[in-house]
Amino acid sequence: MRFLIAFLLVLNQISFSQNADLRILKSINKNEFPVWDETMRVTSDGVYPFMIAAPAAMWIYGHSYKDETMKRNGIKTAVGIGVNIAIMWGLKEAIKRPRPYTTYPNDIILRKKTSGFSFPSGHTSCAFATATAVTLSTKKWYVGVPAFAYAGLVGYSRMRLGAHYGSDVLVGIIVGVGSSLLTWKSDKWINKK
């Protein structure tokens, strides 16, 4: 009997969460704003160049100025992004959550063609993995604040474009930040040995 009550409570919570997830998405996704929507497409499309340019720039800077720490940070950034991608794709394939515009075609406006599964947001996780790595590498607020502001805008853009639920974006943030932090902690642990 206790198991049944617990199961029903969990089921009720999941249903409430899904309804809240859809309500939040609908409020962000509604109405047409052509200039803003194009800005969101450009923001979203900028993630992959950002995640390639950041570690490359760090490594090139370190190589050019004989800064071994920055070269290593470039490598750690690339590794952190790689760990992020592996975790993110693993979750997508394990959970296989359909995109919101597929599940709710009458409620969600698709503003950018996407493929694959919805959970978690790959664009968001890559943006936050890169922003975290850049911040850990430079330890400068004037680098970290814009990097995280951009990453946050990417997360918003994925909902505005109709590609992801809020929970997809939230888990993308956690996976992105966590994968870079894990890489930095692992490197520190390896260097202690």
Secondary structure, DSSP 8 states (H G I E B T S, - for coil): -HHHHHHHHHHHHHHHHHHHHHHHHHHHH-S--HHHHHHHHHHHHTHHHHHHHHHHHHHHHHHHTT-HHHHHHHHHHHHHHHHHHHHHHHHHHHH----HHHH-TTT----S---S--SS-HHHHHHHHHHHHHHHHH--HHHHHHHHHHHHHHHHHHHHTTS--HHHHHHHHHHHHHHHHHHHHHHHHHHH-
